[in-house]
């Protein structure tokens, strides 16, 4: 084996020992990132649903108040 070939093989081997673990770590981080993205999406959806429910309850309370006022006096103030 020639000197250049040995140097190249040693260099490739050194790169693999560093690059392979780093690549594995990056893949693991990326998969965790997608999990976090899904969690954030779920939180946003839940928050929107809760807000919509609160608005519906507020509208129902307002409608009930208006109905009560109309029924008590027979006319709107």
C-alpha angles and dihedrals in degrees: 000000000000126000094247092049091052091048091050093048092048090048092049091048092050091049092050093052090054102032099046096058091043091050090049091051091050092051090050091050092049093052089049089050092057089050090052091048090054091048091052091048090051091049092050092049092048091048092050091049092049091049091050091050092050091050091050091050091049091050091049091050091049091048091049091050092050091048091050092050092049093047095046098050102021090234140051119263 
